[in-house]
Amino acid sequence: MTSSPPNSIGFYLPENFTYTLDEASLHNQMNEIYQKIARASNAKEIAIYEESELVTGQRFPGATPQVKRTGYRKVFLFGAIAAGSALNIAHNITGITEITKLYGSCVTNVVDYRPIPYVDVTAVTNQISILLSGLNIIVSNGATAPNVTLGMVICEYLKN
């Protein structure tokens, strides 16, 4: 069983709840349990990954503790990137104020699976980098790295 102070922010919901028979108190208890359910449900991340912009369910600090910023996610699928080359992927996202995550994965022609960014501790020229500019996501494949055959980039961000 998990417990915490009544004023803490937590998302655990008790499985059993005893309601009072007093009609005046019952309304308040029903309202309180509904608020707990709504807060816990709304705090869960929506684990859907699409090529169109989605609200993630993530909430980030805003200008005040009462104002939260909403997280967004968009997925970008891409094809081949030769060794020593870069690929510009137009992201078509307007109003980005901050990125919270920028990551991905790819398959190479030696048939291995690499995270993006990829860091090679023995050869810097085998690395794969990723960058978000105002217009594009730029994936750069190292000069001696294997050719990338396909991959995806996931961008999570905040907007104004």
N, C-alpha and C positions, 0 to 999 in steps of 0.2 A: 504494500500500500504506500502511496506517495502522499505526503502532506507538506504544506507550506503555510506561511503566515497569510491571513485572509486578504491583505492588501498587496501581496506579491503578484507579479505577472507570471502566470503559468498556464499550461494548456492541458493539464491533466484533468479529466472529468471523472468524478466518482461514478461507479456503476450503479450504486444504490443511493437513493435519496428519499428521505422520509418527509412527507408533507404534513402540515398541521391540519387539523379539522376546523380551525378557526377561520371563518370566511375572510375576515379582514387581513389576516396574515397570509392566507393562501395566495391572494393576488400578488403580494410582494415576493413570495417564494417562487411562484411561477415565472414572474418577470426576471428574478435573479438567475434561475436555472436557464432560462432562455438566453439571457445575456452571456452566460458562461459557454453555452453551446455555440452561440454565434461567434464569440471571440475565438474559441478553439477551432471551429471550422474555417473561419476566415484567416487564421494564422497558418494553416497548412499550405505548403507550396503546391501549386498546380503543376504537376510533372508532365506537362504536355509540351512537345517540341514540334514546332511547325515552321514553315517558310514564310508565314505571315506573322505580323506582330501580335503577341499575346501578353496579357497581364499575367504575371507569375504568381501572384499572391504574396510576394515578398513585400515587406514594409520596412522602410529605412527612416532614420531620424530626419526630421525636417527643421524648419526655422524655430519651432517650439516643441516641447514634449507632446503637445496635443495634435500637432500637425505632422503627419507622416507622409513620406514620398513613396510612390508606387513603383515597383519594379516591372520591367518589360523584358521579353525574350524574343529573339528571332534566330532562325537557323538558316544557314547558307550551305548548299551542297555545291561542290566544285569538282572539276575533272583534273586532267594532267597538269603537272608542273615539272618541267625539266630541271635537272641539276643546274645550279647557278642562275636560276630564273626566279622571277616573282610574278605572282598572279594578283591582279586588281579585281576585286569583287565589289560591284556597286551595291551599297547597303540600302539606299533609298530611305533612310530613317531621318526624320526631321525633329529638331527640338531636343537632341541628346544634351544633357548637362553633365553626365558622368557615366562611365561604364563601371559595372560592379564585377563582371567576369567577362573574359574574352578567351575562349579556349576552343579546342577542336581535336580532331584525330584524322589520320590518313592511312592509306595503304600504299606501299612502295612497290616498285617492279621487282625487288628481290623477295617480294611477298613477306614483308613484316609490317607490323601495325604500330604506328607511332603516335604519341600524343603531340598536340600542337599547343604551345611551343614545345619543341624537342631540343634537348641539350645533350650533346655528346661530350663526355669528359675527356676523350682522347683526341678528338679532331674537331676543332671549332667549325671547320668548313662542312661538316656533316649536319649541322644544326638546321632547324626550321623555325623561323620567327613569324610573329603575327603582330599586326599593328592596325589600329583603327584611325583613319583620317576623317576629315569632314565629309568626304564623299565615298570612300572605299575602305574595304578591309583588304589589307595587303599581306599575303602569305608569301614569304621568301624561302626558297629551298637552297641549302648550302651548295657550294661549288662542287664538292666531292660527294655529296649525298646521293643516294639512289633517286631515280625519278619517282615522283609521286604519281600514282595512277588515278586515285580518287580520294575525296575526303569531305569533311564537313567542319564548319565553324559555327559555334554558338556564341551569340553576343547577348549579354544581359546588361541592362542599362536603366538609367533614370532619365526622365524628361522634365522639361519645365512646365 
